[in-house]
Amino acid sequence: MASTPVSPVRYRTRREPGTGRLARLVLVLTGLVAVLAIGPILWGIIAGDAKQGPGSAFAAAPPGTYALVTRTEGSVDVIAAARADQPASPIEIARVPHLEGFRTSGSVDPAGRFAALVAVDAGSPVQPQASLIVVDLQRGVAERLVSGIEPMQTPLWTPAGDAVVVTRPGAADGAPAIDVLEVRLDGAVRLRWSQTALAVAPVGWRDGRLLTVAIDARGSTLQADGQDLLHLSTSITRDWALAPDGSAIAFVEVATESGVRYSARVAALDGGATASAQALSDPGAEALGAAWAPGGSPTFGAVPREGPAASDASAQALRAGGFDVPLGYSPDGSHLAVMHWNGSSFASPGRPELQLIGPAGRAAIPGFEGFLGWARR
């Protein structure tokens, strides 16, 4: 199936709260990026003005499981759907203009109807200002719901798919803080809570409570509705992935005592201590990325050490001459989206290629660099 272009669309802005303390945000993000970035592995954020079109070609696509992906063309982001068994023929859904040098991050709602994007649509490279934009995948319509939010975050959908959780710079008791917002599709904004932290990342839901990871002077702490639930690490963490049943969280710990090192970790949410994922990957290997197979265990992206190959229980089937960073399993667990790098290590990653791993093996999605999630038709 050939890619089908759609006509340009324009954003409709509903509500734009204040931008908060962006200077503080820039300092925090600069510090975090210095620790977390590994050359080209850390993607930037794209900026954009919203658009609205007559309808999406995805609405007429044949039934199947689709990966929602993005690519950058100069100052435009392309949103497309790639069928899992035909990934070389993606279907274009929308084009979102943006500030040069940035990329969108995003996620797909549980029903596969909408994609929520965080886009830098104002400010400058050193003082980026982001907005939450929701794309109707069936109609090819993009709408800005709220502005002034934190860049470099992945929006989290509510289980019902009727709202999106994001964070923005704020203030608590006169001091810089982070606001946790719940933004409904009709544009209504609810402030869930504010807290003082370097970063707050929404990661999932358990028993109706919003789970976030707060990074502050203590390190990384898993919280439920803003209250401490489990201390994960004295270090910065990243790549958080909550188990489908909410029983555990997988993540990557960033240790900096003697150089930067990335280690796979899994923590039970029943209060159990954080444990190394030694049964899932070579315990001597560094890891990036985490994804849970439905009803299974987490998969990490690891670079094996030199020497005899260690046993690997993950579904990645890492091959010589490169490594995978897992991005997300399809709802039925049949396919895993990965960013495959043809280099030998995180320090020398080589060239990236977005791929799907499934029953028929590996297949690339040519020209696309970003992964938003999965949708079924």
DOBAVO-718934 format. One record per atom (N, C-alpha, C): residue in one letter; x, y, z. Coordinates in steps of 0.05 Angstrom, whole numbers, padded with zeros to 5 digits, always signed. Example, Ala and Ser with C-alpha at 12.3 -4.5 7.8 and 13.67 -1.06 7.14 Angstrom:
! DOBAVO-718934
A+00264-00114+00156/A+00246-00090+00156/A+00264-00066+00156/S+00257-00045+00142/S+00273-00021+00143/S+00258+00001+00157/
***
This chain:
! DOBAVO-718934
M+00017-00024+00000/M+00000+00000+00000/M+00018+00025+00000/A+00013+00042-00019/A+00029+00067-00020/A+00020+00087+00001/S+00039+00103+00009/S+00033+00125+00028/S+00014+00144+00015/T-00007+00153+00030/T-00027+00171+00019/T-00024+00198+00034/P-00016+00219+00020/P-00013+00245+00033/P-00040+00257+00040/V-00040+00274+00060/V-00064+00288+00067/V-00059+00318+00064/S-00080+00333+00062/S-00077+00362+00059/S-00069+00375+00085/P-00055+00398+00084/P-00047+00411+00109/P-00071+00418+00127/V-00066+00417+00153/V-00088+00424+00171/V-00077+00446+00190/R-00095+00459+00204/R-00088+00481+00223/R-00097+00474+00251/Y-00082+00482+00271/Y-00089+00477+00298/Y-00111+00495+00307/R-00128+00485+00325/R-00148+00501+00339/R-00139+00502+00368/T-00134+00526+00378/T-00125+00529+00406/T-00149+00533+00424/R-00149+00517+00447/R-00171+00520+00465/R-00163+00535+00490/R-00142+00528+00503/R-00136+00539+00529/R-00106+00541+00532/E-00095+00563+00541/E-00067+00567+00543/E-00059+00579+00570/P-00054+00562+00590/P-00045+00572+00616/P-00018+00585+00614/G-00009+00598+00636/G+00017+00611+00636/G+00040+00592+00632/T+00063+00602+00622/T+00086+00585+00616/T+00102+00578+00641/G+00097+00591+00664/G+00112+00584+00688/G+00140+00593+00688/R+00157+00580+00703/R+00185+00589+00706/R+00202+00573+00687/L+00203+00583+00662/L+00218+00568+00641/L+00248+00569+00645/A+00258+00590+00658/A+00286+00591+00663/A+00295+00568+00681/R+00279+00562+00702/R+00285+00540+00719/R+00284+00514+00703/L+00264+00511+00686/L+00260+00487+00670/L+00284+00482+00653/V+00294+00503+00640/V+00317+00500+00622/V+00342+00490+00637/L+00346+00501+00661/L+00369+00492+00677/L+00367+00463+00685/V+00342+00455+00693/V+00338+00428+00701/V+00342+00409+00678/L+00330+00415+00655/L+00332+00398+00632/L+00360+00396+00622/T+00375+00418+00623/T+00403+00417+00614/T+00419+00398+00631/G+00414+00399+00657/G+00428+00380+00675/G+00421+00351+00670/L+00395+00346+00666/L+00386+00319+00661/L+00396+00308+00635/V+00395+00325+00614/V+00405+00316+00588/V+00434+00309+00589/A+00450+00325+00604/A+00478+00319+00606/A+00484+00292+00617/V+00466+00282+00635/V+00470+00256+00647/V+00458+00234+00630/L+00434+00239+00618/L+00419+00218+00605/L+00426+00214+00576/A+00435+00234+00562/A+00439+00233+00533/A+00463+00216+00526/I+00460+00200+00504/I+00483+00185+00494/I+00483+00191+00464/G+00497+00212+00457/G+00499+00219+00428/G+00472+00220+00416/P+00469+00206+00393/P+00444+00208+00378/P+00421+00192+00390/I+00426+00177+00411/I+00404+00160+00422/I+00383+00178+00434/L+00390+00201+00446/L+00370+00218+00459/L+00358+00236+00437/W+00333+00230+00430/W+00320+00246+00409/W+00311+00272+00421/G+00310+00293+00404/G+00299+00319+00413/G+00269+00319+00411/I+00258+00343+00414/I+00229+00347+00413/I+00223+00364+00389/I+00200+00358+00376/I+00192+00374+00353/I+00171+00395+00361/A+00172+00418+00349/A+00152+00438+00354/A+00132+00440+00332/G+00109+00450+00337/G+00090+00452+00316/G+00066+00469+00321/D+00054+00479+00300/D+00028+00491+00301/D+00008+00470+00292/A-00015+00470+00304/A-00034+00449+00299/A-00048+00452+00272/K-00058+00430+00262/K-00070+00430+00235/K-00096+00414+00235/Q-00112+00419+00215/Q-00138+00405+00213/Q-00143+00398+00184/G-00151+00373+00179/G-00154+00365+00151/G-00181+00353+00146/P-00187+00346+00121/P-00214+00336+00114/P-00218+00307+00123/G-00198+00293+00130/G-00201+00265+00138/G-00175+00250+00134/S-00172+00229+00150/S-00147+00214+00150/S-00150+00189+00132/A-00129+00183+00117/A-00128+00159+00100/A-00129+00134+00118/F-00121+00137+00144/F-00122+00115+00162/F-00150+00105+00167/A-00170+00123+00164/A-00198+00115+00169/A-00207+00094+00149/A-00195+00094+00125/A-00203+00075+00104/A-00183+00052+00102/A-00164+00050+00121/A-00144+00029+00119/A-00156+00001+00126/P-00145-00020+00115/P-00156-00047+00120/P-00151-00055+00149/P-00167-00074+00159/P-00164-00083+00187/P-00136-00093+00192/G-00126-00090+00217/G-00100-00100+00224/G-00089-00085+00248/T-00065-00092+00256/T-00050-00078+00278/T-00030-00059+00265/Y-00031-00034+00275/Y-00014-00013+00263/Y+00004+00000+00284/A+00029+00005+00276/A+00047+00021+00293/A+00044+00050+00284/L+00040+00068+00304/L+00039+00096+00298/L+00067+00108+00300/V+00076+00120+00279/V+00104+00128+00277/V+00106+00157+00267/T+00130+00169+00270/T+00135+00196+00261/T+00162+00198+00247/R+00164+00218+00230/R+00189+00226+00218/R+00190+00256+00215/T+00214+00266+00213/T+00218+00295+00210/T+00227+00301+00182/E+00214+00321+00169/E+00222+00331+00143/E+00227+00361+00146/G+00252+00367+00153/G+00258+00395+00157/G+00244+00407+00180/S+00224+00424+00175/S+00209+00437+00197/S+00181+00425+00199/V+00177+00400+00190/V+00151+00388+00191/V+00154+00360+00202/D+00135+00352+00219/D+00133+00325+00230/D+00111+00310+00215/V+00116+00286+00206/V+00096+00269+00193/V+00087+00248+00212/I+00061+00246+00216/I+00049+00225+00232/I+00038+00204+00213/A+00044+00178+00217/A+00036+00157+00199/A+00030+00132+00214/A+00016+00113+00201/A+00009+00087+00212/A+00021+00066+00194/A+00037+00047+00206/A+00049+00026+00191/A+00037-00001+00200/R+00025-00015+00181/R+00013-00041+00189/R+00035-00060+00196/A+00030-00076+00217/A+00051-00093+00228/A+00061-00113+00207/D+00044-00123+00190/D+00053-00142+00170/D+00061-00130+00143/Q+00059-00103+00141/Q+00067-00088+00117/Q+00080-00062+00125/P+00101-00063+00142/P+00112-00038+00153/P+00126-00020+00133/A+00132-00030+00109/A+00146-00014+00089/A+00127+00005+00074/S+00101+00003+00080/S+00082+00020+00066/S+00064+00036+00085/P+00076+00054+00100/P+00061+00069+00120/P+00040+00088+00107/I+00019+00093+00122/I-00003+00110+00114/I-00001+00137+00128/E+00003+00158+00113/E+00005+00184+00125/E-00021+00194+00136/I-00020+00205+00161/I-00044+00214+00174/I-00045+00245+00176/A-00023+00257+00184/A-00023+00286+00187/A+00006+00296+00185/R+00008+00322+00179/R+00034+00336+00179/R+00033+00359+00198/V+00052+00360+00216/V+00052+00380+00237/V+00077+00397+00235/P+00075+00423+00228/P+00098+00441+00227/P+00110+00445+00254/H+00136+00451+00255/H+00149+00454+00281/H+00173+00472+00279/L+00184+00479+00302/L+00209+00494+00302/L+00232+00476+00293/E+00250+00486+00278/E+00272+00471+00267/E+00289+00459+00290/G+00296+00434+00288/G+00314+00421+00307/G+00300+00407+00330/F+00274+00406+00331/F+00259+00393+00352/F+00242+00370+00341/R+00233+00352+00359/R+00216+00330+00351/R+00193+00328+00371/T+00171+00316+00362/T+00149+00310+00380/T+00155+00284+00396/S+00144+00283+00420/S+00142+00258+00434/S+00113+00253+00439/G+00104+00228+00443/G+00076+00224+00445/G+00068+00196+00453/S+00042+00191+00454/S+00031+00165+00461/S+00003+00163+00449/V-00006+00138+00447/V-00032+00132+00434/V-00052+00124+00456/D-00077+00133+00454/D-00097+00126+00475/D-00103+00097+00475/P-00115+00086+00496/P-00119+00057+00498/P-00136+00045+00476/A-00154+00061+00464/A-00171+00051+00443/A-00160+00055+00415/G-00137+00069+00413/G-00125+00073+00387/G-00139+00094+00370/R-00153+00113+00383/R-00167+00133+00368/R-00152+00159+00365/F-00135+00166+00385/F-00121+00191+00386/F-00092+00187+00393/A-00075+00206+00384/A-00047+00208+00392/A-00044+00234+00406/A-00032+00233+00430/A-00025+00257+00445/A+00004+00264+00441/L+00010+00289+00433/L+00037+00297+00426/L+00045+00320+00444/V+00070+00320+00452/V+00083+00343+00465/V+00101+00356+00445/A+00095+00381+00437/A+00109+00394+00416/A+00119+00422+00425/V+00144+00428+00420/V+00155+00454+00425/V+00145+00473+00404/D+00127+00491+00410/D+00115+00508+00390/D+00120+00538+00395/A+00137+00544+00414/A+00144+00572+00419/A+00171+00573+00434/G+00181+00597+00438/G+00206+00600+00452/G+00230+00597+00433/S+00251+00586+00443/S+00276+00584+00428/S+00290+00557+00435/P+00311+00550+00421/P+00325+00525+00429/P+00334+00524+00457/V+00341+00547+00469/V+00351+00547+00497/V+00328+00552+00517/Q+00306+00562+00507/Q+00282+00566+00524/Q+00257+00556+00510/P+00255+00529+00506/P+00232+00518+00491/P+00207+00520+00507/Q+00185+00524+00492/Q+00158+00525+00504/Q+00141+00505+00490/A+00129+00486+00505/A+00115+00463+00493/A+00085+00465+00497/S+00071+00451+00480/S+00042+00449+00482/S+00033+00419+00479/L+00010+00413+00490/L-00003+00387+00487/L-00021+00388+00463/I-00016+00371+00443/I-00032+00370+00419/I-00043+00342+00416/V-00069+00340+00410/V-00082+00314+00406/V-00090+00311+00377/V-00082+00289+00364/V-00089+00284+00337/V-00110+00262+00335/D-00133+00269+00322/D-00154+00249+00317/D-00144+00232+00293/L-00138+00207+00298/L-00126+00190+00277/L-00145+00184+00255/Q-00171+00184+00261/Q-00190+00178+00240/Q-00196+00202+00222/R-00196+00226+00233/R-00203+00250+00218/R-00179+00266+00209/G-00156+00259+00219/G-00132+00274+00211/G-00132+00303+00222/V-00144+00306+00245/V-00147+00333+00258/V-00128+00335+00282/A-00114+00356+00284/A-00096+00361+00306/A-00106+00386+00321/E-00106+00385+00348/E-00117+00407+00363/E-00099+00412+00388/R-00091+00437+00392/R-00076+00444+00415/R-00095+00447+00439/L-00090+00432+00461/L-00107+00433+00484/L-00096+00451+00506/V-00070+00451+00510/V-00059+00467+00532/V-00030+00474+00525/S-00021+00498+00532/S+00006+00507+00527/S+00021+00511+00553/G+00047+00516+00551/G+00063+00522+00574/G+00071+00497+00590/I+00071+00473+00577/I+00078+00449+00592/I+00108+00443+00589/E+00117+00424+00604/E+00145+00416+00604/E+00152+00402+00577/P+00174+00410+00564/P+00183+00395+00541/P+00195+00369+00550/M+00202+00352+00531/M+00217+00327+00537/M+00201+00309+00556/Q+00176+00306+00552/Q+00160+00287+00568/Q+00142+00271+00550/T+00133+00248+00560/T+00115+00231+00546/T+00088+00233+00559/P+00067+00243+00545/P+00041+00246+00557/P+00029+00218+00563/L+00013+00217+00585/L+00001+00192+00594/L-00029+00195+00592/W-00042+00175+00579/W-00071+00175+00576/W-00084+00163+00601/T-00108+00172+00608/T-00123+00159+00628/T-00133+00132+00618/P-00139+00113+00635/P-00149+00087+00625/P-00173+00089+00607/A-00190+00108+00612/A-00214+00112+00595/A-00208+00126+00569/G-00185+00137+00566/G-00178+00151+00542/G-00192+00178+00538/D-00202+00190+00560/D-00216+00215+00557/D-00200+00239+00567/A-00175+00234+00575/A-00158+00256+00585/A-00129+00248+00583/V-00111+00267+00585/V-00083+00263+00583/V-00069+00277+00607/V-00050+00263+00619/V-00035+00274+00641/V-00008+00285+00631/V-00001+00310+00637/V+00024+00322+00630/V+00033+00339+00654/T+00057+00349+00653/T+00067+00367+00674/T+00075+00394+00662/R+00075+00414+00680/R+00084+00441+00671/R+00099+00454+00695/P+00116+00474+00688/P+00129+00489+00710/P+00108+00504+00726/G+00111+00504+00753/G+00092+00517+00770/G+00106+00528+00794/A+00090+00532+00816/A+00101+00543+00841/A+00085+00532+00864/A+00098+00525+00886/A+00085+00516+00910/A+00097+00531+00934/D+00080+00545+00949/D+00089+00561+00971/D+00111+00581+00963/G+00107+00592+00939/G+00125+00613+00929/G+00151+00602+00917/A+00155+00576+00917/A+00180+00564+00907/A+00174+00550+00880/P+00194+00548+00863/P+00190+00533+00838/P+00181+00505+00843/A+00162+00495+00827/A+00151+00469+00831/A+00142+00458+00804/I+00132+00434+00804/I+00121+00421+00780/I+00091+00416+00784/D+00074+00425+00766/D+00046+00419+00767/D+00040+00394+00751/V+00024+00376+00762/V+00014+00353+00748/V-00014+00359+00739/L-00018+00359+00713/L-00044+00367+00701/L-00058+00343+00689/E-00085+00343+00690/E-00101+00325+00675/E-00118+00341+00656/V-00113+00337+00630/V-00126+00353+00609/V-00146+00336+00594/R-00171+00343+00595/R-00192+00329+00581/R-00192+00336+00552/L-00205+00319+00536/L-00206+00324+00507/L-00223+00348+00500/D-00240+00357+00518/D-00255+00381+00513/D-00240+00406+00521/G-00215+00403+00530/G-00198+00426+00536/G-00198+00433+00566/A-00216+00421+00582/A-00216+00427+00611/A-00190+00417+00624/V-00179+00434+00641/V-00153+00428+00654/V-00158+00425+00684/R-00148+00403+00696/R-00150+00399+00725/R-00122+00397+00736/L-00116+00413+00756/L-00091+00411+00771/L-00094+00389+00792/R-00079+00366+00788/R-00081+00344+00807/R-00065+00350+00832/W-00040+00360+00828/W-00024+00369+00851/W+00001+00383+00841/S+00015+00396+00859/S+00040+00409+00853/S+00061+00399+00873/Q+00086+00396+00865/Q+00107+00387+00883/Q+00134+00398+00874/T+00152+00400+00893/T+00179+00409+00888/T+00196+00385+00880/A+00207+00386+00856/A+00224+00364+00846/A+00239+00374+00821/L+00260+00360+00814/L+00274+00366+00789/L+00257+00357+00765/A+00244+00334+00768/A+00227+00324+00746/A+00206+00306+00758/V+00182+00305+00745/V+00161+00287+00753/V+00151+00274+00727/A+00151+00247+00726/A+00144+00233+00701/A+00119+00215+00707/P+00096+00221+00695/P+00073+00202+00697/P+00080+00176+00683/V+00075+00153+00696/V+00084+00127+00685/V+00061+00107+00683/G+00038+00112+00696/G+00016+00093+00693/G-00005+00096+00715/W-00022+00075+00717/W-00044+00075+00736/W-00045+00049+00751/R-00054+00051+00777/R-00057+00027+00793/R-00080+00032+00813/D-00100+00015+00812/D-00123+00018+00830/D-00135+00046+00830/G-00136+00058+00806/G-00148+00084+00803/G-00130+00107+00811/R-00105+00101+00819/R-00086+00122+00828/R-00066+00127+00806/L-00058+00152+00802/L-00038+00160+00783/L-00010+00155+00794/L+00006+00139+00780/L+00033+00134+00788/L+00052+00152+00773/T+00071+00164+00788/T+00091+00181+00776/T+00118+00174+00788/V+00139+00181+00775/V+00166+00179+00786/V+00176+00208+00790/A+00183+00214+00815/A+00194+00240+00822/A+00224+00238+00825/I+00239+00256+00812/I+00268+00257+00814/I+00275+00282+00829/D+00288+00278+00852/D+00295+00301+00869/D+00321+00294+00884/A+00326+00308+00906/A+00351+00304+00920/A+00354+00276+00931/R+00332+00261+00934/R+00333+00234+00945/R+00341+00214+00923/G+00338+00222+00898/G+00342+00203+00876/G+00316+00200+00861/S+00306+00175+00858/S+00281+00170+00843/S+00262+00155+00861/T+00237+00166+00863/T+00217+00154+00880/T+00191+00150+00864/L+00180+00126+00866/L+00154+00121+00854/L+00132+00131+00873/Q+00113+00147+00862/Q+00092+00159+00879/Q+00065+00151+00867/A+00045+00151+00885/A+00017+00147+00877/A+00001+00171+00886/D-00011+00185+00867/D-00026+00210+00872/D-00009+00230+00888/G+00017+00231+00883/G+00035+00250+00895/G+00047+00241+00922/Q+00039+00217+00932/Q+00049+00207+00957/Q+00069+00185+00952/D+00091+00184+00967/D+00112+00164+00963/D+00101+00136+00966/L+00108+00119+00946/L+00100+00091+00946/L+00124+00073+00949/L+00146+00078+00934/L+00169+00061+00934/L+00193+00077+00925/H+00215+00076+00941/H+00239+00090+00933/H+00254+00072+00914/L+00258+00081+00889/L+00270+00064+00868/L+00300+00064+00869/S+00312+00087+00872/S+00341+00089+00870/S+00351+00116+00882/T+00376+00116+00890/T+00388+00141+00899/T+00398+00157+00875/S+00395+00146+00851/S+00405+00158+00826/S+00381+00167+00809/I+00387+00181+00787/I+00368+00186+00767/I+00360+00160+00753/T+00334+00158+00745/T+00325+00135+00730/T+00311+00145+00705/R+00306+00127+00686/R+00294+00133+00661/R+00281+00109+00649/D+00267+00112+00626/D+00256+00089+00611/D+00237+00072+00628/W+00219+00086+00643/W+00201+00071+00661/W+00180+00057+00645/A+00173+00032+00653/A+00152+00017+00640/A+00137+00002+00662/L+00111+00008+00665/L+00095-00006+00685/L+00084-00032+00674/A+00084-00053+00690/A+00073-00079+00682/A+00044-00076+00675/P+00033-00091+00656/P+00005-00088+00648/P-00014-00091+00671/D-00007-00108+00691/D-00025-00112+00714/D-00018-00093+00737/G+00001-00075+00733/G+00008-00056+00754/G+00024-00067+00777/S+00034-00091+00775/S+00047-00105+00797/S+00076-00098+00800/A+00089-00087+00780/A+00117-00081+00780/A+00124-00059+00760/I+00147-00047+00764/I+00156-00027+00745/I+00185-00033+00736/A+00190-00032+00710/A+00217-00036+00699/A+00228-00008+00693/F+00254-00005+00696/F+00266+00021+00690/F+00296+00017+00687/V+00309+00039+00679/V+00338+00039+00676/V+00349+00058+00696/E+00368+00049+00712/E+00382+00065+00732/E+00407+00077+00720/V+00411+00103+00724/V+00434+00117+00714/V+00453+00122+00737/A+00475+00107+00738/A+00495+00110+00759/A+00518+00127+00748/T+00528+00145+00765/T+00549+00164+00756/T+00573+00164+00774/E+00576+00144+00792/E+00598+00144+00811/E+00625+00143+00797/S+00628+00126+00777/S+00653+00124+00762/S+00646+00122+00733/G+00639+00145+00721/G+00629+00145+00694/G+00600+00139+00694/V+00587+00144+00671/V+00558+00139+00669/V+00553+00110+00662/R+00535+00097+00676/R+00528+00069+00671/R+00498+00066+00673/Y+00487+00050+00654/Y+00458+00046+00652/Y+00452+00017+00659/S+00436+00012+00680/S+00430-00015+00689/S+00400-00021+00689/A+00393-00045+00681/A+00364-00053+00681/A+00356-00060+00709/R+00332-00050+00717/R+00321-00055+00743/R+00292-00062+00741/V+00282-00078+00760/V+00253-00084+00762/V+00246-00082+00792/A+00225-00068+00798/A+00216-00065+00826/A+00187-00074+00828/A+00181-00090+00849/A+00154-00098+00855/A+00140-00076+00870/L+00114-00072+00864/L+00099-00050+00876/L+00086-00058+00903/D+00093-00081+00913/D+00083-00090+00939/D+00101-00082+00961/G+00121-00065+00955/G+00140-00056+00976/G+00165-00071+00975/G+00168-00090+00956/G+00193-00105+00954/G+00216-00088+00945/A+00240-00096+00952/A+00264-00081+00945/A+00269-00082+00915/T+00281-00061+00905/T+00289-00060+00877/T+00309-00082+00871/A+00305-00096+00850/A+00323-00118+00843/A+00334-00116+00815/S+00358-00125+00811/S+00369-00124+00784/S+00355-00145+00767/A+00351-00139+00741/A+00337-00157+00723/A+00357-00177+00712/Q+00370-00193+00728/Q+00391-00210+00719/Q+00380-00234+00703/A+00355-00241+00708/A+00344-00264+00694/A+00335-00256+00666/L+00334-00230+00660/L+00324-00221+00635/L+00346-00213+00615/S+00369-00207+00624/S+00391-00199+00606/S+00417-00204+00620/D+00439-00203+00605/D+00465-00207+00616/D+00470-00187+00638/P+00475-00197+00663/P+00477-00178+00685/P+00501-00160+00683/G+00521-00166+00666/G+00544-00149+00662/G+00540-00129+00640/A+00517-00130+00627/A+00512-00111+00604/A+00498-00086+00614/E+00502-00064+00600/E+00487-00041+00604/E+00461-00043+00588/A+00441-00027+00596/A+00414-00030+00584/A+00402-00003+00580/L+00386-00001+00559/L+00369+00023+00553/L+00342+00013+00543/G+00321+00027+00551/G+00295+00020+00541/G+00283-00003+00557/A+00256-00003+00560/A+00242-00024+00574/A+00214-00026+00563/A+00204-00050+00559/A+00177-00055+00549/A+00167-00081+00560/W+00142-00082+00568/W+00130-00106+00579/W+00114-00120+00558/A+00118-00146+00555/A+00102-00163+00538/A+00075-00168+00553/P+00053-00167+00539/P+00027-00173+00552/P+00028-00200+00566/G+00022-00199+00592/G+00022-00224+00607/G+00049-00236+00612/G+00071-00221+00605/G+00097-00233+00607/G+00116-00216+00624/S+00141-00216+00617/S+00162-00202+00633/S+00173-00179+00616/P+00188-00161+00629/P+00199-00138+00614/P+00222-00145+00596/T+00225-00131+00574/T+00247-00133+00556/T+00264-00108+00557/F+00290-00111+00560/F+00308-00088+00560/F+00326-00089+00535/G+00336-00066+00528/G+00355-00064+00506/G+00383-00065+00517/A+00398-00086+00512/A+00424-00090+00525/A+00446-00094+00503/V+00470-00085+00510/V+00493-00090+00493/V+00510-00111+00508/P+00511-00136+00497/P+00525-00157+00511/P+00555-00151+00514/R+00567-00161+00535/R+00595-00157+00539/R+00611-00175+00519/E+00636-00167+00514/E+00653-00183+00497/E+00658-00210+00511/G+00662-00231+00495/G+00667-00257+00507/G+00644-00276+00501/P+00642-00298+00515/P+00620-00317+00510/P+00593-00305+00513/A+00575-00311+00496/A+00548-00300+00496/A+00533-00310+00521/A+00520-00292+00534/A+00504-00299+00557/A+00476-00307+00548/S+00462-00323+00564/S+00434-00330+00558/S+00417-00305+00559/D+00397-00304+00542/D+00380-00281+00541/D+00351-00290+00538/A+00335-00284+00558/A+00307-00293+00558/A+00288-00273+00545/S+00299-00251+00535/S+00282-00230+00523/S+00273-00239+00496/A+00253-00224+00485/A+00242-00230+00459/A+00256-00215+00437/Q+00279-00202+00443/Q+00291-00184+00423/Q+00308-00200+00403/A+00319-00222+00411/A+00338-00237+00393/A+00359-00219+00383/L+00374-00207+00401/L+00396-00188+00393/L+00415-00202+00374/R+00423-00187+00354/R+00441-00200+00335/R+00468-00186+00335/A+00488-00200+00325/A+00515-00189+00324/A+00515-00163+00307/G+00533-00145+00314/G+00536-00121+00298/G+00516-00099+00305/G+00501-00102+00327/G+00482-00081+00333/G+00467-00088+00358/F+00448-00070+00366/F+00432-00075+00389/F+00405-00061+00386/D+00385-00070+00402/D+00358-00059+00400/D+00352-00044+00426/V+00337-00022+00423/V+00324-00008+00445/V+00294-00013+00442/P+00282-00028+00460/P+00253-00034+00457/P+00236-00010+00461/L+00215-00007+00446/L+00197+00016+00447/L+00169+00009+00456/G+00159-00015+00449/G+00133-00023+00458/G+00122-00047+00443/Y+00109-00065+00458/Y+00096-00089+00446/Y+00068-00081+00435/S+00060-00095+00414/S+00033-00093+00405/S+00014-00104+00426/P-00012-00096+00425/P-00031-00105+00446/P-00032-00136+00449/D-00029-00151+00427/D-00030-00180+00429/D-00003-00192+00434/G+00018-00176+00436/G+00044-00186+00441/G+00059-00199+00418/S+00047-00197+00394/S+00058-00211+00371/S+00082-00195+00359/H+00083-00169+00363/H+00103-00153+00351/H+00116-00134+00372/L+00141-00129+00369/L+00156-00110+00386/L+00168-00089+00369/A+00162-00064+00374/A+00176-00042+00360/A+00202-00036+00374/V+00223-00033+00359/V+00250-00027+00370/V+00263-00006+00353/M+00282+00008+00366/M+00301+00024+00351/M+00326+00007+00349/H+00333-00002+00325/H+00357-00018+00322/H+00380+00000+00314/W+00403-00004+00329/W+00428+00011+00323/W+00448-00009+00313/N+00463-00001+00293/N+00482-00020+00281/N+00510-00017+00292/G+00513-00001+00314/G+00539+00003+00326/G+00545-00019+00347/S+00567-00016+00361/S+00576-00036+00380/S+00570-00030+00409/S+00563-00005+00415/S+00558+00002+00443/S+00542+00028+00444/F+00533+00035+00469/F+00518+00059+00472/F+00535+00084+00466/A+00561+00081+00471/A+00579+00103+00466/A+00584+00106+00436/S+00583+00084+00421/S+00586+00085+00392/S+00562+00070+00379/P+00538+00083+00380/P+00514+00069+00372/P+00511+00063+00342/G+00525+00079+00325/G+00521+00075+00297/G+00496+00089+00287/R+00484+00077+00266/R+00460+00088+00254/R+00435+00075+00265/P+00413+00091+00269/P+00388+00079+00279/P+00370+00071+00256/E+00353+00051+00262/E+00332+00043+00243/E+00308+00033+00259/L+00285+00045+00254/L+00260+00036+00268/L+00251+00010+00255/Q+00248-00011+00272/Q+00241-00037+00262/Q+00218-00049+00278/L+00204-00068+00266/L+00184-00085+00280/L+00195-00114+00280/I+00194-00127+00303/I+00202-00155+00306/I+00176-00171+00310/G+00171-00191+00293/G+00147-00207+00295/G+00151-00235+00287/P+00130-00250+00283/P+00133-00279+00276/P+00148-00283+00251/A+00148-00264+00232/A+00162-00267+00207/A+00190-00257+00208/G+00199-00247+00231/G+00226-00236+00234/G+00226-00206+00237/R+00247-00193+00227/R+00250-00164+00229/R+00242-00151+00203/A+00230-00127+00206/A+00224-00111+00183/A+00226-00081+00190/A+00238-00066+00173/A+00243-00037+00178/A+00218-00021+00170/I+00215+00003+00182/I+00196+00023+00174/I+00213+00045+00162/P+00218+00044+00136/P+00237+00062+00123/P+00231+00092+00127/G+00251+00108+00135/G+00249+00136+00137/G+00236+00147+00162/F+00226+00130+00180/F+00213+00139+00204/F+00231+00135+00228/E+00230+00154+00247/E+00249+00153+00269/E+00235+00152+00296/G+00209+00159+00298/G+00195+00161+00324/G+00173+00141+00326/F+00168+00131+00350/F+00146+00112+00355/F+00127+00123+00376/L+00101+00123+00370/L+00081+00134+00389/L+00066+00112+00403/G+00061+00090+00390/G+00046+00068+00403/G+00032+00052+00381/W+00011+00037+00390/W-00003+00018+00372/W-00033+00025+00370/A-00044+00017+00347/A-00073+00020+00343/A-00083-00003+00326/R-00108-00011+00331/R-00120-00033+00315/R-00144-00022+00299/R-00147-00033+00276/R-00171-00027+00259/R-00186-00052+00253/
***
